[in-house]
Amino acid sequence: MTNKLIFSFLLVMSHIGYACDICGNFMGLTPFDGRNYIQLLHRYRLFNGYHVYQQPSKLIVPGAYRSLLHGDDTLANHASNTNNTYSTFDYESYKVLELRGKWFFHSRWELNVIAPIVQNKSKKNNNSKSVTALSDPTFMLAYHLVKKLDHPYLKHRLILGLGYKPHLASAQFKSKDGQRIDLLMQPGTGSSDLSYYLNYISTYKNFGCNFNTLFKHSFVNKYGEQLMPAFNHTWVLFYKLNFKNITVIPSITSNYEYTEGLRVGGTLQKGTGMRVALSGPSIDLVLKRFTFSGGYQLRVMERVSSASNLSNVSRFFVAVTFGFDKTAYVFK
């Protein structure tokens, strides 16, 4: 494997998917320089424990994780005039299975397509919700502004990107009593979204670092709901180990996420904001055309805006990527 190929693989690293799962700021980067690929990725995020009441968060909560393709889409009735129990077994979980593809139509231009299936679940005050459905696809166009790979030791790259998410998935799921469930539990937002991102990576010999920042803007849907602008910053430190037939890349990934939350009819909804930092280890295994990736993060800092906020607990991802042979570009 050439040095250029190894460097470009490091773009995948452990930041293959880390970003804001709820608002959909979730992006992957190519493991092969100028090569098309297809990828299957699974990610899961859990919220549990009320920070205001100093409840410890559980890594495993009964009912929070189950088969993504399980057919249980039961939405329990909305409870009226129910006293909040603030149980340690309350949770929100967001599970996604994504099919991703990347196409280089120019040596510096790439197109990414993400098609997700989501399962959003929650349990509060003994009221459970579960929705499994197709979510909104995402299309990302990126330009490699800086592409310096010729130096024998020091290499770096700067990528600028623009993303678009059309409102194709449903945002109208209802409970058994006919009430529409919360937007944050819906498989779709009901609105089109735009995202802008910058990604910089630098390697020196076997060491490397990566910084990625992403901004997302959502428009107002027909219910007068709007997700406020979301920001995500990612830092990665990694090291490359070469063996006979495999390359192993361990890393540490840290994220900072911020959004004011959900606005309905011009009014910001209490308890929907997020300001959190997460960090944890990841690993990538490169075997010929295949890349096997996995990572896990825990909360290291969080500020909550309401007593009703569940705390961020953790998230993980696993992915397998297949890279195709390099082909001629459509545009020179």
Secondary structure, DSSP 8 states (H G I E B T S, - for coil): --HHHHHHHTTTSGGGS-SBTTTTB-----SSTT--EEEEEEEEEEEEEEGGGT----SS-TTT---TT-----B----SS------TT-EEEEEEEEEEEEEESSSSEEEEEEEEEEEEEEEETTEEEEEEEE---EEEEEEEEEEE--SSSEEEEEEEEEEEE---S----B-TTS-B--GGGSSS-SS-EEEEEEEEEEEETTEEEEEEEEEEEE---TTSEEE--EEEEEEEEEE-EE-SS-EEEEEEEEEEEEE--EEETTEE-TT--EEEEEEEEEEEEEETTEEEEEEEEEEEEEE-SSTT-EEEEEEEEEEEEEE------S--
